[in-house]
Amino acid sequence: MRAAMYYANADVRQVRLPVPPIGAGEALMRIEASGICGTDVMEWYRRDKVPLVLGHEVAGVLVRTGAGVKDFKPGTRVVATHHVPCGDCEYCSSGHETVCETLRKTHFEPGGFSELVRLPEINLRKGTFKLPGKVSFEDATFVEPLGCVLRGQRLAGMKKGKRVLVIGSGMAGLLHVRAARYLKARSIIATDLDQFRLGMAKRSGATAVIGAAEDVPVRVREINRGKLADLVIICAGAQSAIEQGLRSVERGGAVLIFTAAPQDSVLPVPTNEIFWRSEVTVLSSYAAAPADLKQALALIAAGKIKVNDLITHRLPLSDIQKGFDLVVRPDHSLKVIIEPQK
């Protein structure tokens, strides 16, 4: 079968690999659509793990199931997640499923940028969901990223009436804007350096946009009539973006760090100015648990959070290097979908 082997952002090679065999409780999935995630182009994170086949935002059809599989059969349209928690450890029991050791060890074989993948038993049982007929394969690739967004906002206490600031209007930022709109935020302000992305933020439901080079806290106060943001969601890893976010949160508010920063980043924080007497919460979120994925799929299926218009490029597996180039140096690109069967 064909696959794309990642060595570096500028070196993604097409290769031939054997079809992975499946065992009892497992399934073989034909990948119809696979999204390129921003984490796929984090070279510093991948450097010591290459070569490998990436791709975790996947949807497709089961073509073979192993002995003992009862809930799925060949021909079933599914969306699957590469990381799944055990559900039993102290992390899972306390609601922190996405830092579970099992979740960190589970994965597809070989990866979503290939024609076929093996779904291990735990992935099939805990992280594979049947697609409603009206959900396309490409829309289903948003289940994982939207699940991550929904989890982050839930952990950060997002609810109706909040003033939200989204720092960075890339793919994750735009999904945060749409989720906050669905959850009936009072106002949603989005920032970015790129005018195309700011325009997409407006289309996604932002009530106002701010150029990232502006004095963001000052502009937030102007837009919110003297108030900063109740919830700041940081979707850009630059130190300046994180500092903007920390200075833009209202007393009693929360800052959600949703992105990875450059390797070895250290952020000096003016502790008294930002935290003392302000009761500000700073938290992070990572990945999505099965319940988050189910919610994301339900919202996409019901049309409550639309995603298809965020797709700017659809490419065959043979053009995957172009896809990585687009994600590394975005120029009027947002979500890039790879179609391994083409």
C-alpha positions in Angstrom: 0.0 0.0 0.0 1.0 3.6 -0.4 2.0 5.8 2.5 3.8 9.1 3.2 6.9 8.8 5.4 7.8 11.9 7.3 11.5 12.8 7.8 11.1 16.6 8.1 8.6 19.2 7.1 10.4 19.6 3.8 11.0 15.9 3.3 7.8 13.8 3.2 8.4 10.8 1.0 6.0 8.5 -0.7 6.7 4.9 0.1 5.3 1.4 -0.2 4.5 -0.5 3.0 2.9 -3.9 3.6 -0.7 -3.9 4.6 -0.7 -4.2 8.4 -2.2 -7.6 9.5 -5.0 -7.4 12.1 -5.6 -9.7 15.1 -8.6 -10.5 17.2 -10.6 -7.5 18.2 -8.9 -5.3 15.6 -9.9 -3.8 12.3 -8.4 -2.6 9.0 -9.6 0.8 7.9 -9.4 2.3 4.5 -8.6 6.0 4.9 -10.7 8.3 2.8 -9.8 11.6 4.3 -7.0 12.7 6.6 -6.4 16.2 7.9 -2.9 17.8 8.4 -2.8 19.1 11.9 -0.6 21.9 13.1 1.2 19.5 15.4 2.2 17.4 12.4 4.6 20.2 11.4 6.3 20.6 14.9 9.7 19.5 13.7 11.3 19.8 17.1 8.7 17.4 18.5 9.2 14.8 15.7 13.0 15.1 15.3 13.9 12.1 17.5 11.0 9.9 16.2 11.5 10.0 12.5 11.0 8.4 10.1 7.3 7.8 10.7 3.9 8.0 9.1 1.9 10.8 10.6 -1.9 11.6 10.3 -4.4 11.3 13.1 -7.5 13.3 11.9 -8.9 10.4 9.9 -12.2 9.1 8.5 -12.9 6.1 6.3 -14.4 2.7 5.9 -13.7 -0.6 7.7 -12.6 -3.2 5.2 -11.8 -6.1 7.5 -12.6 -6.9 11.1 -10.9 -9.5 13.4 -12.3 -12.3 15.4 -14.6 -11.2 18.2 -15.6 -7.8 16.8 -19.3 -7.4 17.2 -20.1 -3.7 17.0 -18.5 -3.1 13.6 -18.5 -4.9 10.3 -16.8 -4.4 7.0 -18.3 -1.5 5.0 -19.0 0.6 8.1 -18.2 4.3 7.7 -16.2 5.5 10.7 -14.1 8.2 12.3 -11.3 7.0 14.5 -8.9 8.5 17.0 -5.3 7.5 17.5 -5.1 8.2 21.2 -7.5 6.6 23.7 -7.4 6.5 27.5 -7.8 3.4 29.7 -10.7 4.8 31.6 -9.6 3.2 34.9 -6.5 5.0 36.2 -6.4 7.9 38.7 -6.1 10.4 35.8 -9.2 9.0 34.0 -11.1 8.8 37.3 -10.4 12.5 38.1 -11.5 13.7 34.6 -8.0 14.0 33.2 -8.3 11.2 30.6 -6.0 13.0 28.2 -2.9 12.6 30.4 -3.5 8.9 30.9 -0.4 6.8 30.3 -2.5 4.5 28.0 -3.6 7.4 25.9 0.0 8.5 25.4 1.0 5.0 24.1 -1.9 4.2 21.8 -1.7 4.9 18.1 -2.6 3.6 14.6 -0.4 1.4 12.4 1.2 3.0 10.5 -0.6 6.4 10.5 -3.4 8.3 8.8 -1.3 9.4 5.8 -1.6 6.0 4.2 -4.1 4.0 2.3 -4.9 1.6 5.1 -4.4 1.6 8.9 -4.7 -1.1 11.6 -7.0 -0.1 14.4 -5.8 -1.8 17.6 -8.5 -3.4 19.8 -8.5 -0.5 22.3 -8.8 2.1 19.6 -11.6 0.2 17.9 -13.5 -0.3 21.2 -13.0 3.1 22.8 -12.1 5.6 20.0 -14.0 4.6 16.8 -17.4 6.0 16.0 -19.9 5.2 13.3 -20.6 8.1 10.9 -24.2 9.3 10.3 -24.9 9.1 6.6 -25.0 12.9 6.3 -21.5 13.4 7.7 -18.9 13.4 4.9 -15.5 11.8 5.4 -13.8 15.2 5.1 -16.2 16.8 7.7 -15.5 13.8 10.0 -11.7 14.7 10.0 -12.8 17.7 12.2 -14.1 15.4 15.0 -10.7 15.1 16.7 -9.7 18.8 16.5 -13.2 20.0 17.5 -13.2 17.5 20.4 -10.0 19.0 21.6 -11.5 22.5 21.4 -14.7 21.5 23.3 -12.7 19.8 26.0 -10.5 22.9 26.5 -13.4 25.3 26.7 -15.2 23.0 29.2 -12.2 22.7 31.4 -11.8 26.5 31.3 -15.4 27.1 32.4 -16.8 28.4 29.2 -20.5 29.2 29.4 -23.2 31.6 28.1 -22.4 35.2 28.6 -18.6 35.1 28.8 -16.4 37.6 27.0 -14.0 35.5 25.0 -10.7 36.5 23.5 -9.0 34.0 21.0 -5.3 34.7 20.4 -4.4 33.4 17.0 -6.9 32.6 14.2 -5.5 29.6 12.7 -7.4 26.3 12.5 -7.6 25.8 16.2 -8.5 29.4 16.9 -11.3 29.4 14.3 -12.8 26.3 15.8 -12.6 28.0 19.2 -14.5 31.0 17.8 -17.2 28.7 16.4 -17.5 26.7 19.6 -17.7 29.9 21.7 -20.4 31.2 19.4 -22.4 27.9 19.8 -22.0 28.2 23.5 -23.5 31.8 23.4 -20.5 33.9 24.4 -21.4 37.6 25.0 -18.6 38.7 22.8 -15.8 36.9 20.9 -12.7 38.9 19.9 -10.1 37.2 17.7 -6.5 38.2 16.9 -4.0 37.4 14.2 -1.3 38.9 12.0 -2.9 37.7 8.8 -5.8 39.6 7.3 -7.2 36.5 5.5 -7.4 34.7 8.9 -9.0 37.7 10.6 -11.6 37.7 7.8 -12.3 34.0 8.5 -12.6 34.8 12.2 -15.3 37.3 11.4 -17.1 34.7 9.2 -16.8 32.2 12.0 -18.7 34.4 14.4 -16.1 36.7 16.0 -17.8 40.0 17.0 -14.6 41.9 16.6 -11.0 41.2 15.3 -7.7 42.8 16.3 -4.4 42.8 14.5 -1.9 41.0 16.6 0.6 43.9 16.3 -1.8 46.2 18.0 -2.0 46.8 21.8 -4.3 43.9 22.3 -5.3 44.5 26.0 -6.1 48.1 25.3 -8.2 47.2 22.3 -10.0 44.5 24.2 -11.0 47.1 26.9 -12.2 49.4 24.2 -14.3 46.8 22.5 -15.7 45.4 25.8 -16.5 48.8 27.2 -13.8 48.8 29.9 -13.7 45.1 30.5 -11.0 42.6 29.6 -11.8 39.0 28.6 -13.4 36.5 31.0 -11.8 33.7 29.0 -8.6 34.1 27.0 -7.8 31.1 24.7 -4.2 31.2 23.4 -3.9 29.4 20.1 -0.5 31.0 19.0 2.7 29.7 20.5 4.8 32.9 20.2 5.9 34.4 23.5 4.4 37.7 22.5 1.0 36.0 22.0 1.1 34.3 25.4 2.1 37.6 27.1 -0.8 39.4 25.3 -3.2 36.7 26.5 -2.0 36.9 30.1 -2.4 40.7 30.1 -5.9 40.5 28.5 -7.8 38.5 31.2 -10.3 40.1 33.5 -10.3 39.7 37.3 -11.7 36.3 38.1 -11.2 35.1 34.5 -9.3 32.2 33.0 -6.5 31.8 30.5 -6.5 28.6 28.5 -3.1 27.7 26.9 -4.2 25.6 24.0 -1.0 25.5 21.9 2.5 24.3 22.1 5.3 27.0 22.3 8.7 26.7 20.6 11.0 24.1 22.1 12.5 25.2 25.5 10.4 28.3 25.6 10.4 30.0 29.0 7.9 32.7 29.8 8.7 35.4 32.4 5.4 36.3 34.1 4.9 39.5 36.2 3.3 37.5 39.0 1.9 40.3 41.1 0.6 42.3 38.2 -1.3 39.4 36.6 -2.2 37.1 39.5 -2.1 38.7 42.9 -5.6 39.8 44.0 -7.0 39.0 40.6 -8.0 35.3 41.1 -7.0 34.5 37.6 -6.8 30.8 36.6 -4.2 29.7 34.0 -4.7 26.2 32.7 -3.9 24.0 29.7 -5.7 21.2 27.9 -4.4 18.5 25.7 -6.2 16.2 23.2 -9.7 14.9 23.5 -11.4 12.1 25.5 -14.0 9.8 24.0 -16.9 11.9 25.4 -15.4 15.0 23.8 -15.2 13.2 20.4 -18.8 12.0 20.7 -20.0 15.5 21.4 -18.0 16.9 18.5 -19.4 14.4 16.1 -23.0 15.1 17.3 -22.5 18.8 16.8 -21.1 18.4 13.3 -23.8 15.9 12.4 -26.5 18.3 13.6 -25.0 21.3 11.7 -24.6 23.2 15.0 -20.9 23.8 14.3 -20.1 24.0 10.6 -16.6 22.9 9.5 -16.6 22.3 5.7 -15.9 25.9 4.8 -12.7 25.8 6.7 -11.2 23.3 4.2 -9.1 25.3 1.7 -7.2 22.4 0.0 -7.9 18.8 -0.9 -4.9 16.9 -2.1 -4.1 13.3 -3.2 -1.5 11.4 -1.3 0.9 12.0 -4.1 0.8 15.8 -3.3 1.3 15.5 0.4 4.6 17.5 0.3 2.6 20.4 -1.1 0.1 19.9 1.8 2.9 20.2 4.4 4.3 23.2 2.7 0.9 24.9 2.9 0.6 24.2 6.6 4.2 25.3 7.4 3.9 28.5 5.4 0.1 29.3 5.3 -0.9 31.6 2.5 -4.7 31.7 2.3 -4.8 28.1 3.6 -6.5 26.7 6.6 -7.4 23.0 6.7 -5.6 20.8 4.3 -7.2 17.4 3.6 -5.2 14.5 2.2 -7.2 11.9 0.2 -5.1 8.7 0.2 -7.4 6.9 -2.3 -6.7 9.5 -5.0 
